[in-house]
């Protein structure tokens, strides 16, 4: 084969394949860098456990930022349990189409919000995804490099719970990605969220802050707060790790019906303590990651914009 052939090549055909693979990998690397170069802030929404409202926070955060006039992408890398498309009621539009540059057009929720999920690529959304690490890595690389995200102020990435292949891949391929960690207030959830925080420290991913979801239920009759899963645990965990606390979102049955019906809570026009709480979390994130500024290190503790 070629003169640059390494001595480890066993035959001409393997060498050719290797070179083709290397060229393809380099091409993909370029595509990923090109795509990321147009995106200011990348936010990975993480949780230690499933069911704490990570996808709900991802979807409503993306929508709220888009409603505030920012260009937003929402990338669902919860490959085994993608929910984002259903939560946004985009199932009917599941038809990947190519752009003139050979990229794939994300789903368009509205003028400001683009969405990509594995569900978008699957014929049958009830099909189980049985993939090991390398396939998942490849899918996420394609989600970044092969999609026509265009210029974005924020890319919100919904990860599966825990610290597995998906968040690790995101940490490896997306420089300066930052984490928003979602938890519920009870001890079992907090024990797991501490692992997420340690994961971020291990892979040197900065943390924008901690959100405590399902933090009390405002009784619709007497307006007393019932602490179903206790309250304050997320804030204490944030304090223990010297992280900003982004806010507490109460339980609200309308959040569940909104997710099930494909009408995200913040699109339902709800005027409630939960809607106000979501808005405060979004404000805190915008303050720490201003849309007009390119992505960089988070403000130092003590800086006025570091206090949320
Ligand atoms: P995760 O992504 O962490 O697995 P989801 O976002 O899918 O969790 O939420 C799990 C369930 O909890 C969904 O039915 C969702 O509608 C509901 N949920 C999330 N946050 C709230 C909340 N603040 N109040 C009421 N229900 C909520």
Boltz pocket constraint, residues with backbone or C-beta under 6 A from the ligand:
constraints:
  - pocket:
      binder: B
      contacts: [[A, 47], [A, 49], [A, 50], [A, 51], [A, 52], [A, 53], [A, 54], [A, 55], [A, 56], [A, 57], [A, 83], [A, 159], [A, 213], [A, 214], [A, 215], [A, 249], [A, 250], [A, 251], [A, 252], [A, 253], [A, 254], [A, 255], [A, 256], [A, 257], [A, 259], [A, 260], [A, 274]]
      max_distance: 6.0
